[in-house]
Amino acid sequence: MMYPCLFSVSFGELDVSPVTLAFLLILTIFVFSAVGLSSFNLVQSAMDDDDDES
């Protein structure tokens, strides 16, 4: 017999499976890197526009 969840991570009274925890971690890293890249491109384009007006 297979057990889909052999262990779980406890957050207080909430038990979270490792698959869910890994999915949330990957999603968090993806969103953080996307926002960082977008912010970097926005600042870079603002700096390039300032150089053209001078």
N, C-alpha and C positions, 0 to 999 in steps of 0.2 A: 504494500500500500504506500502511495506517495503522499507526503505531507508538503503542501505548497509553501507553507510558512514555518520553517523549522525554528526560527527565532524572530523576535520582534524587538524594536527599540521603543522604550517607554518614555513618554513625556508626561509625567504626572499620572493621570488615570487613562491617558490615551496611548494605545499601542499602535505603532506604525510599522508596516512591513519594510524590510530593507529595500525592496524595489521602489516603493513610494518615496522613501528617503533619498535614494539615488536619483530618481526622476526630479524631485524638487531641487536637489543640489545642482544637477546639470542645467535645469531651467534657470536657476538663479545665476549661475556662471554665464550662461548665454545672454541673459538680459543685461547683466552688469557690463559685459564686454561690448554689447551693442550700444548701450548708452554712452560708455566711455569713448568708443570709436566715433559716434555721432557728435559728441561734444568736442572731441579733438578736431574733427573736420570743420565744425562750425567756427571754432576759434581760429583755425588756420585760414579759413576763407575770410574771416573778418580782418585778420592781419594782412592778407594779400590785398584786400580792397583799400585799406589805408595807404598802402604803398603806391597804388595806382593814382590816387587823387593828388598826391604831392607833386 
